[in-house]
Amino acid sequence: MAESQLVCMEDGRIGARIPDTKPEFLYSEEQRCAVEELLRNGDGAFKLRLQSDNMTDFLSAREVKRILNTFRKYEPGEDEGDPQRSPIKSQQGGADADSGVHSTYWPQMSDTEVPPLDLGWPSTGFFRTMTRVSVHTHPPKDNGPHIREVVRRLIQEATKVIAIVMDMLTDPQILQDLMDAASRRSVPVYIVLDDQGVPHFLDMCSRLQIGSQHLRNIRTRTLQGVGFNLSFGRLPGSLCYKYMLVDGDKVMFGSYSFCWATFRTDRNMITVMTGQVVDFFDRDFRELYAISEKLDLFKEFHVSLGDTLRPDIKVPAHKFYNPIYSLVVGDMPRPSNSLQERGSKRRSVRGQAAGNTEATEPPQASSEKMDRINALLSEVPTEPSSTP
């Protein structure tokens, strides 16, 4: 059995209640039932449920609106334990709601194929550089660079890898820097985006007229938040991580989203760090990349994978043959596509007029060839003997 199951079977563990006054308070069954009442019967029933259970109101008006707009019902035959399912929006009331009793709890297949970092990933050594921390704000302080300048400089100076986890990626200048790094410098670019920001990302990429040469070294995936499972549906969460790994030894993280409005209108802060702390972000990115869903940019922009491959250019062999050695080796066939062969073909075309006269000359006898070989060998200088 799993360790979590064994822990639940210990005495005093089943049904243990933690009051909300303690820091370790996390889950409340009463709150879950109140949220289901809100989704089934509206805000009035939600207030009555809070009064009957003697609970304080834990949802703001903004949270109530978000819950009502983002709630998704389970699809038929869908396992409520799967956080990456494709839910459908609830359109009807609670009369036809599911009872919440499911036949299976554990998923039928727990092992899934882990997506590889096929473009390459820098190996992490036992020692990293000295830990350095620099903080940048918008608007800048102490005549420092603005936030977007710091981000763009990191991208333009990258040589090994760029890994981004972001909720929104629509800034045209940053997108162009990423495309240049991938296409011109062949730097692998990995992007994990929040599911709700994908349509905006694709729209900005289409405006930049991204082609096959840009997509060759870019891998993009999508991810949602943890979410909150209910008996008849699910509340999806959002990916709020905002950081960027560069070359495996630098990390930028903070409140800054890669979009124009965030840079121009909002107050933001980012931190750029090097050193041993990068190991945490390195491991976290690989975990997020493994549980994310693939976003096929080739399919989205109608580009075939074969268009990104370079044509097979046949370079002729740069190897020349001395005509003198043809006396020894005879008419040995030369390698195809050699420069010597191409030169001989050009000379044969120019000498077609004199070809008839050369054809009338009789071939040399084998004895004459041997005489010429002996004459050449006799001209080779020999080293004097070193005998005393």
GIRAJO-V47183 format. One record per pair of residues at least 24 apart in sequence whose ideal C-beta (glycine too) atoms are under 6 Angstrom apart, sorted by sequence separation. I is the first residue (numbers start at 1). J is the second residue. If there is no record, write none. Layout:
# GIRAJO-V47183
i = {I:I}
j = {J:J}
This chain:
# GIRAJO-V47183
i = {198:250:30:152:249:155:161:162:163:164:165:167:195:251:79:158:168:188:189:190:191:192:193:195:249:167:170:183:251:183:186:192:39:169:182:170:179:182:182:245:122:122:245:194:194:327:40:120:119:223:221:222:167:221:222:221:220:165:166:220:165:164:163:215:162:174:160:171:158:171:158:168:169:170:171:167:168:212:154:166:216:212:192:212:192:119:202:192:147:148:147:163:147:122:138:100:100:137:98:136:97:135:134:133:132:83:131:129:130:129:87:128:128:80:74:73:72:71:72:71:70:114:36}
j = {222:274:55:177:274:181:188:189:190:191:192:194:222:278:107:187:197:217:218:219:220:221:222:224:278:197:200:213:281:214:217:223:71:201:214:204:214:217:218:281:160:161:285:238:239:373:94:188:188:292:292:293:239:294:295:295:295:241:242:297:243:244:245:297:246:258:247:258:246:259:247:257:258:259:260:257:259:303:246:258:308:307:288:308:289:217:300:292:256:263:268:285:270:248:268:231:232:269:232:270:232:271:272:273:274:227:275:274:275:275:234:275:276:229:233:233:233:233:234:235:236:290:230}
